[in-house]
Amino acid sequence: MPFATPLALCGPLRQPRQMLATQAYGGHASIHDDAMAGRLGFTAGPIEGPTHFSQFVPLLAHLWGREWFERGCFSAHYQTMVVEGESVRAFVEPPAVGARRARAWAEKADGTLVLEASASLLPDDAPTLLEARMAQLREPGPLVILSDLHVGMTGAEDEPVRMAMDQHMGALYPFSLAQKLAVITEPSPWYSDGAASPWGRPVIPLEMVSVLAEYSSAAARFPVKGPAVGLFADQQIRMVDGPLFVDEPYLLRREIVALSQSKRTESFWVRTRIFDATGTRLKAEMLLNHATLKQSYAGYEDEAATLAKPASG
């Protein structure tokens, strides 16, 4: 080729739907509730971050075909919240011939960056975007909301889960897969018709893998203080022996792999491994940075000041 100009695949502008307006956990509304978002200084309840993952799937399937569904990894750092009515476009920079990694990002219609990401296929020895970010984390110092957590802490028990087409996913995800498929930005017969799928079974969409991995998360019983409001700051979904199938039983195991904090948040990073029903075959895994807003926890500044005081004596 006579040019070294970087090119990118891009999808159409889409307006993803907000489906978490009635989400509740810990006995209170979430940041996706407009009133709660307003109290925390946001314009409206944002659309959940992994909703945007669907816009990348046609682009990555174009690059890697069915291998993307079987061994693909999408690793994203969220940058800007999106509210219903805003338009978003996905971009993927094609890798060099034979390469197994691509740069990806999403923008609003005005060019505002929504997320940056790496997309890759196993086997791939290079760190993903989030693995590289985790490697740069510093010791968080004294934590208030997350003071009872530690790296290496695991969930209290294995969590059996499944996602049937008409299954209501509970207070954390107050909708069903069928309801999601009615409004998903990139519909596909592979998600609903086993006869159309190369694997003979309907596939759980990438964004709904997040729901499968999170809707039972309270069973892990991680001792996070509250009430406090959280959001997703970083998220990675990797298929090891994919795809995951609708109405298939799985077993989840969780582990806290990092703790961090910023000026506004305290974060715990959880790796959730998704096994087959026997617990012996790893199918997929998710890495998620749960960021908890300091301002949403009553008395945060007083507790932080107390922790900062040097011990007497």
BATI-49783 format. One line per 4 residues: number of its first residue (from 1); for each residue y, x, z of C-alpha. Coordinates in nm, 4 decimals. Example, Ala and Ser with C-alpha at 12.3 -4.5 7.8 and 13.67 -1.06 7.14 Angstrom:
<nodes>
1) -0.4500:1.2300:0.7800 ~ -0.1060:1.3670:0.7140;
</nodes>
This chain:
<nodes>
1) 0.0000:0.0000:0.0000 ~ 0.3481:0.1324:-0.0826 ~ 0.5019:0.0015:0.2422 ~ 0.4453:0.0683:0.6118;
5) 0.6382:-0.2468:0.7074 ~ 0.4648:-0.4253:0.9980 ~ 0.3647:-0.7792:0.9066 ~ 0.2540:-1.0693:1.1232;
9) 0.0574:-1.3881:1.0861 ~ 0.2419:-1.6883:1.2225 ~ 0.1557:-2.0488:1.2815 ~ 0.3781:-2.3555:1.2500;
13) 0.6256:-2.4659:1.5136 ~ 0.4507:-2.6978:1.7582 ~ 0.5694:-2.9123:2.0471 ~ 0.2974:-2.8888:2.3140;
17) 0.2536:-3.1797:2.5508 ~ 0.3039:-3.1757:2.9265 ~ -0.0114:-3.3059:3.0986 ~ 0.0433:-3.1844:3.4562;
21) 0.3393:-3.3980:3.5633 ~ 0.1235:-3.5653:3.8306 ~ -0.0622:-3.2504:3.9368 ~ -0.1023:-3.2131:4.3142;
25) -0.2502:-2.9521:4.5465 ~ -0.2119:-2.8701:4.9141 ~ -0.0821:-3.2220:4.9707 ~ 0.2294:-3.1809:4.7546;
29) 0.3472:-3.1989:4.3938 ~ 0.3381:-2.8858:4.1768 ~ 0.6041:-2.7047:3.9771 ~ 0.5046:-2.9223:3.6790;
33) 0.6643:-3.2218:3.8524 ~ 1.0249:-3.2595:3.7317 ~ 1.1644:-3.3299:4.0783 ~ 0.9858:-3.0322:4.2346;
37) 1.0912:-2.8056:3.9477 ~ 1.4525:-2.9210:3.9936 ~ 1.4466:-2.8388:4.3649 ~ 1.3299:-2.4874:4.2761;
41) 1.6066:-2.4345:4.0216 ~ 1.4239:-2.5112:3.6969 ~ 1.5447:-2.7558:3.4312 ~ 1.2200:-2.9583:3.4263;
45) 0.8509:-2.9297:3.4965 ~ 0.7143:-2.6628:3.2618 ~ 0.4136:-2.6960:3.0361 ~ 0.1178:-2.5010:3.1724;
49) 0.1031:-2.1526:3.0195 ~ -0.2502:-2.1579:2.8730 ~ -0.1539:-2.4646:2.6681 ~ 0.0056:-2.2132:2.4295;
53) -0.3243:-2.0270:2.3829 ~ -0.4435:-2.2948:2.1410 ~ -0.1756:-2.1988:1.8897 ~ -0.3249:-1.8500:1.8590;
57) -0.6834:-1.9570:1.7943 ~ -0.6442:-2.0400:1.4207 ~ -0.4728:-1.7041:1.3650 ~ -0.7400:-1.5078:1.5514;
61) -1.0211:-1.7030:1.3853 ~ -0.8603:-1.6066:1.0537 ~ -0.8838:-1.2401:1.1544 ~ -1.2284:-1.2333:1.3166;
65) -1.4077:-1.5592:1.2342 ~ -1.6710:-1.6947:1.4734 ~ -1.6834:-1.3573:1.6516 ~ -1.3521:-1.4498:1.8110;
69) -1.5167:-1.7489:1.9833 ~ -1.8124:-1.5396:2.0959 ~ -1.6516:-1.2134:2.2118 ~ -1.2744:-1.2591:2.1984;
73) -1.0270:-1.1714:2.4725 ~ -0.6714:-1.3045:2.5021 ~ -0.4567:-1.1280:2.7624 ~ -0.1084:-1.2741:2.8189;
77) 0.2019:-1.2074:3.0268 ~ 0.4166:-1.5197:3.0531 ~ 0.7881:-1.4615:3.0005 ~ 0.9734:-1.7936:2.9662;
81) 0.8833:-2.1466:3.0670 ~ 0.8567:-2.4195:2.8041 ~ 0.9315:-2.7860:2.8716 ~ 0.8129:-3.0823:2.6705;
85) 1.0216:-3.1319:2.3565 ~ 1.0720:-2.7607:2.2916 ~ 0.9077:-2.6044:1.9871 ~ 0.6902:-2.2925:2.0009;
89) 0.5415:-2.0684:1.7320 ~ 0.2542:-1.8187:1.7702 ~ 0.2479:-1.4752:1.6045 ~ -0.0289:-1.2158:1.5627;
93) 0.0224:-0.8708:1.4149 ~ -0.2943:-0.7951:1.2138 ~ -0.4749:-0.4805:1.3261 ~ -0.5627:-0.1903:1.1007;
97) -0.8800:-0.2317:0.8974 ~ -1.1773:-0.2095:1.1308 ~ -0.9656:-0.2222:1.4487 ~ -1.0607:-0.4643:1.7250;
101) -0.7232:-0.5217:1.8876 ~ -0.4062:-0.7069:1.7809 ~ -0.0627:-0.7603:1.9314 ~ 0.0362:-1.1244:1.9791;
105) 0.3362:-1.3175:2.1051 ~ 0.4913:-1.6649:2.1076 ~ 0.8542:-1.7644:2.0599 ~ 1.0609:-2.0774:2.0941;
109) 1.2409:-2.2026:1.7834 ~ 1.5505:-2.0039:1.8810 ~ 1.3518:-1.6790:1.9133 ~ 1.3211:-1.6785:2.2938;
113) 1.0029:-1.4945:2.3918 ~ 0.7530:-1.7285:2.5626 ~ 0.4686:-1.4812:2.6141 ~ 0.3416:-1.1440:2.4985;
117) -0.0283:-1.0718:2.4657 ~ -0.3083:-0.8542:2.3386 ~ -0.6015:-1.0061:2.1509 ~ -0.9227:-0.8095:2.1155;
121) -1.2948:-0.8242:2.0456 ~ -1.5714:-0.6820:2.2615 ~ -1.6765:-0.4085:2.2714 ~ -1.3301:-0.2596:2.3198;
125) -1.2791:0.0262:2.5637 ~ -0.8982:0.0266:2.5648 ~ -0.7269:-0.1626:2.8493 ~ -0.5985:-0.5098:2.7704;
129) -0.2332:-0.5948:2.8260 ~ -0.3037:-0.7228:3.1777 ~ -0.5362:-0.4399:3.2697 ~ -0.2550:-0.2006:3.1797;
133) -0.0076:-0.4069:3.3861 ~ -0.2423:-0.4089:3.6855 ~ -0.2819:-0.0320:3.6664 ~ 0.0943:0.0008:3.7167;
137) 0.1157:-0.2240:4.0242 ~ 0.2549:-0.0645:4.3375 ~ 0.1518:-0.1375:4.6942 ~ 0.3079:-0.4775:4.7675;
141) 0.4260:-0.4008:5.1205 ~ 0.4276:-0.6697:5.3917 ~ 0.3376:-1.0144:5.2610 ~ 0.4147:-1.3480:5.4238;
145) 0.2430:-1.6238:5.2266 ~ -0.0478:-1.3982:5.1345 ~ -0.0717:-1.2016:5.4586 ~ -0.4311:-1.3135:5.5211;
149) -0.5589:-1.2041:5.1791 ~ -0.6977:-0.8640:5.0833 ~ -0.8277:-0.6991:4.7690 ~ -1.2033:-0.7457:4.7429;
153) -1.2008:-1.0877:4.9133 ~ -1.4448:-1.3205:4.7397 ~ -1.4770:-1.6951:4.7206 ~ -1.6606:-1.8672:5.0024;
157) -1.9488:-1.9735:4.7768 ~ -2.0657:-2.0042:4.4198 ~ -1.9002:-2.2988:4.2486 ~ -2.1072:-2.5174:4.0126;
161) -1.8859:-2.6631:3.7383 ~ -1.9064:-2.8397:3.4052 ~ -1.6648:-3.0119:3.1684 ~ -1.7876:-3.3322:3.0053;
165) -1.5821:-3.5021:2.7370 ~ -1.4651:-3.7945:2.9528 ~ -1.4776:-3.6186:3.2902 ~ -1.1562:-3.6510:3.4922;
169) -1.0806:-3.3006:3.6181 ~ -0.9303:-3.4029:3.9530 ~ -0.5888:-3.3816:4.1174 ~ -0.5302:-3.0280:3.9930;
173) -0.5916:-3.1312:3.6312 ~ -0.5380:-3.5074:3.6131 ~ -0.6823:-3.5655:3.2659 ~ -1.0066:-3.5344:3.0703;
177) -1.1051:-3.3119:2.7813 ~ -1.0957:-3.6160:2.5535 ~ -0.7349:-3.6823:2.6569 ~ -0.6449:-3.3192:2.5914;
181) -0.8057:-3.3251:2.2474 ~ -0.5958:-3.6294:2.1583 ~ -0.2776:-3.4187:2.1886 ~ -0.3920:-3.0564:2.1480;
185) -0.1633:-2.8621:1.9153 ~ -0.4492:-2.7269:1.6996 ~ -0.7289:-2.9862:1.6694 ~ -1.0710:-2.8826:1.5409;
189) -1.3971:-3.0718:1.4858 ~ -1.5686:-2.7807:1.6636 ~ -1.4231:-2.9131:1.9899 ~ -1.5737:-3.2612:1.9666;
193) -1.8553:-3.2695:1.7090 ~ -2.1649:-3.0620:1.7717 ~ -2.2771:-3.1135:1.4124 ~ -1.9581:-2.9461:1.2893;
197) -1.9833:-2.6486:1.5263 ~ -2.1665:-2.3317:1.4133 ~ -2.3480:-2.3363:1.7488 ~ -2.4647:-2.6974:1.7185;
201) -2.2641:-2.8034:2.0245 ~ -1.8947:-2.8860:2.0859 ~ -1.6943:-2.5879:2.2129 ~ -1.4514:-2.5904:2.5080;
205) -1.1075:-2.4941:2.3674 ~ -0.9617:-2.1648:2.4885 ~ -0.6836:-2.3349:2.6865 ~ -0.9374:-2.5603:2.8589;
209) -1.1429:-2.2609:2.9752 ~ -0.8530:-2.2162:3.2170 ~ -0.9118:-2.5695:3.3468 ~ -1.2874:-2.5106:3.3791;
213) -1.2213:-2.1940:3.5805 ~ -0.9478:-2.3378:3.8050 ~ -1.0102:-2.7033:3.8825 ~ -1.2610:-2.6199:4.1567;
217) -1.0601:-2.3256:4.2917 ~ -0.9975:-2.4901:4.6300 ~ -1.3673:-2.4353:4.7037 ~ -1.3003:-2.0606:4.7229;
221) -1.0912:-2.1273:5.0357 ~ -0.8622:-1.8286:4.9959 ~ -0.6302:-1.8438:5.3006 ~ -0.2940:-1.8817:5.1269;
225) -0.0243:-2.0108:5.3619 ~ 0.1559:-2.3295:5.2716 ~ 0.2859:-2.5596:5.1701 ~ 0.4145:-2.3410:4.8896;
229) 0.4503:-2.3828:4.5143 ~ 0.2908:-2.1469:4.2672 ~ 0.2767:-2.0795:3.8954 ~ 0.0752:-1.8700:3.6495;
233) 0.2474:-1.5381:3.5732 ~ -0.0286:-1.3507:3.3873 ~ -0.3580:-1.4754:3.2466 ~ -0.6506:-1.3318:3.0551;
237) -0.9572:-1.5128:2.9201 ~ -1.2447:-1.3057:2.7862 ~ -1.5618:-1.4293:2.6201 ~ -1.8618:-1.2100:2.6962;
241) -2.1405:-1.4299:2.5619 ~ -1.9430:-1.7196:2.4264 ~ -1.8393:-1.9717:2.3447 ~ -1.8524:-2.2084:2.6406;
245) -1.9855:-2.5550:2.5661 ~ -1.8852:-2.9075:2.6585 ~ -2.1074:-3.0663:2.9274 ~ -2.2880:-2.7376:3.0010;
249) -2.3389:-2.6399:3.3678 ~ -2.1859:-2.3100:3.4788 ~ -2.1495:-2.1168:3.8020 ~ -1.8198:-1.9541:3.9084;
253) -1.7659:-1.6490:4.1303 ~ -1.4175:-1.5386:4.2357 ~ -1.2733:-1.2149:4.3664 ~ -0.9190:-1.1060:4.4528;
257) -0.8616:-0.7857:4.2550 ~ -0.4924:-0.7161:4.3258 ~ -0.1955:-0.8217:4.5395 ~ 0.1674:-0.7760:4.4363;
261) 0.5156:-0.9106:4.4896 ~ 0.8479:-0.9341:4.3127 ~ 1.1921:-1.0413:4.4287 ~ 1.0992:-1.4098:4.3907;
265) 0.7209:-1.4233:4.4258 ~ 0.4111:-1.3072:4.6095 ~ 0.1053:-1.2808:4.3848 ~ -0.2691:-1.2634:4.4164;
269) -0.4728:-1.1692:4.1115 ~ -0.8141:-1.3356:4.0894 ~ -1.0990:-1.2468:3.8571 ~ -1.3220:-1.5510:3.8032;
273) -1.6577:-1.4809:3.6430 ~ -1.8289:-1.7672:3.4627 ~ -2.2095:-1.7469:3.4656 ~ -2.4794:-1.9699:3.3261;
277) -2.6293:-2.2219:3.5691 ~ -2.8806:-1.9661:3.6973 ~ -2.6052:-1.7244:3.7961 ~ -2.7715:-1.4382:3.6084;
281) -2.5999:-1.4348:3.2699 ~ -2.2263:-1.3635:3.2468 ~ -2.0718:-1.5890:2.9841 ~ -1.6954:-1.5371:3.0256;
285) -1.4327:-1.4348:3.2758 ~ -1.0713:-1.5095:3.3577 ~ -0.8103:-1.2878:3.5217 ~ -0.5230:-1.4887:3.6675;
289) -0.2065:-1.3847:3.8503 ~ -0.1241:-1.6683:4.0906 ~ 0.2464:-1.6181:4.1680 ~ 0.3760:-1.8112:4.4708;
293) 0.7498:-1.8789:4.4907 ~ 0.8948:-1.7388:4.8119 ~ 1.1742:-1.9979:4.8221 ~ 0.9179:-2.2802:4.8273;
297) 0.7740:-2.1688:5.1633 ~ 0.9686:-2.2925:5.4653 ~ 1.0923:-2.0127:5.6890 ~ 1.0021:-1.7383:5.4455;
301) 1.3085:-1.5232:5.5133 ~ 1.2632:-1.5399:5.8921 ~ 0.8962:-1.4415:5.8742 ~ 0.9706:-1.1613:5.6288;
305) 1.2450:-1.0273:5.8558 ~ 1.0071:-1.0267:6.1512 ~ 0.7456:-0.8328:5.9524 ~ 1.0111:-0.5806:5.8475;
309) 1.1100:-0.4968:6.2076 ~ 0.9622:-0.1711:6.3369 ~ 0.7038:-0.2088:6.6134 ~ 0.8504:-0.1575:6.9602;
313) 0.7254:0.0922:7.2142;
</nodes>
